[in-house]
């Protein structure tokens, strides 16, 4: 269980970070359109990395933890949404750590 959670935790941080960078790029696009021309390549690379590669891996890790821990379907849905809502991946990772390892949280 701890190894599955460690993999989930890594993917949660990586996926959450790429989503936050996409969100920041979107805010910068709204502020200054000339900056968007310089960032378009980074946005494309980050968007493809998040949507095509990292988010599906994150989903697999989430389902693996959910199956091993026999989590309620509500937690599974929140874990899936964490890949779409900026910042939620970090919150869900902490909630899952406190739920699954309440006394001795690994990697605290």
C-alpha positions as CSV (number, residue, x, y, z in Angstrom):
1,X,0.0,0.0,0.0
2,X,2.8,2.4,0.9
3,X,4.5,1.9,-2.5
4,X,1.3,2.5,-4.4
5,X,0.7,5.7,-2.3
6,X,4.3,6.9,-3.0
7,X,3.7,6.5,-6.8
8,X,0.3,8.3,-6.4
9,X,2.0,11.1,-4.4
10,X,4.7,11.7,-7.1
11,X,2.1,11.8,-9.9
12,X,-0.1,14.1,-7.9
13,X,2.7,16.6,-7.5
14,X,3.9,16.4,-11.1
15,X,0.3,16.6,-12.5
16,X,-0.6,19.4,-10.1
17,X,2.5,21.4,-11.0
18,X,1.9,21.1,-14.8
19,X,-1.8,22.1,-14.3
20,X,-0.7,25.1,-12.2
21,X,1.7,26.3,-14.8
22,X,-1.0,26.0,-17.5
23,X,-3.2,28.1,-15.2
24,X,-0.5,30.7,-14.8
25,X,0.1,30.8,-18.5
26,X,-3.7,31.4,-19.1
27,X,-3.7,34.3,-16.6
28,X,-0.6,35.8,-18.4
29,X,-2.4,35.4,-21.7
30,X,-5.3,37.5,-20.4
31,X,-3.0,40.2,-19.1
32,X,-0.5,40.6,-21.9
33,X,-1.2,39.2,-25.4
34,X,2.4,40.0,-26.6
35,X,3.7,37.8,-23.9
36,X,1.5,35.0,-25.2
37,X,3.5,34.9,-28.5
38,X,6.7,34.1,-26.6
39,X,5.0,31.5,-24.3
40,X,3.0,29.6,-26.9
41,X,5.6,26.9,-27.4
42,X,5.8,26.3,-23.6
43,X,2.0,26.2,-23.3
44,X,1.8,23.6,-26.1
45,X,4.5,21.4,-24.6
46,X,3.0,21.7,-21.1
47,X,-0.5,21.1,-22.3
48,X,0.4,18.0,-24.2
49,X,2.5,16.7,-21.4
50,X,-0.3,17.2,-18.9
51,X,-3.3,16.1,-20.9
52,X,-1.9,13.2,-22.9
53,X,0.9,11.8,-20.8
54,X,0.8,12.8,-17.1
55,X,-3.0,12.9,-16.4
56,X,-3.6,9.3,-17.6
57,X,-0.7,8.1,-15.5
58,X,-2.1,10.0,-12.6
59,X,-5.5,8.4,-13.1
60,X,-3.9,4.9,-13.1
61,X,-2.1,5.7,-9.8
62,X,-5.3,7.1,-8.3
63,X,-7.3,4.0,-9.2
64,X,-4.5,1.8,-7.8
65,X,-4.6,3.5,-4.5
66,X,-8.4,3.6,-4.5
67,X,-8.6,-0.2,-5.1
68,X,-5.9,-1.1,-2.5
69,X,-7.4,1.2,0.2
70,X,-11.0,0.4,-0.8
71,X,-11.9,4.0,-0.9
72,X,-15.4,5.4,-1.2
73,X,-16.5,6.4,-4.8
74,X,-16.6,10.1,-3.6
75,X,-12.9,10.0,-2.9
76,X,-12.2,8.5,-6.3
77,X,-14.2,11.2,-8.1
78,X,-12.4,13.9,-6.1
79,X,-9.1,12.3,-7.1
80,X,-10.1,12.4,-10.7
81,X,-11.1,16.0,-10.5
82,X,-7.8,16.9,-9.0
83,X,-6.3,16.7,-12.4
84,X,-8.7,19.4,-13.7
85,X,-8.8,21.9,-10.9
86,X,-5.6,23.9,-10.3
87,X,-4.3,23.3,-6.7
88,X,-6.7,20.5,-5.9
89,X,-4.1,17.7,-6.5
90,X,-2.0,19.0,-3.7
91,X,-5.0,19.2,-1.3
92,X,-6.2,15.7,-2.3
93,X,-2.8,14.2,-1.8
94,X,-2.7,15.6,1.7
95,X,-6.2,14.4,2.5
96,X,-5.4,10.9,1.2
97,X,-2.2,10.8,3.3
98,X,-4.1,11.8,6.4
99,X,-6.9,9.3,5.7
100,X,-4.7,6.3,4.8
101,X,-1.9,6.9,7.3
102,X,-3.5,8.8,10.2
103,X,-0.9,8.2,12.9
104,X,2.3,7.6,11.0
105,X,1.9,9.6,7.7
106,X,4.8,8.5,5.4
107,X,6.8,11.4,3.9
108,X,5.3,13.9,6.4
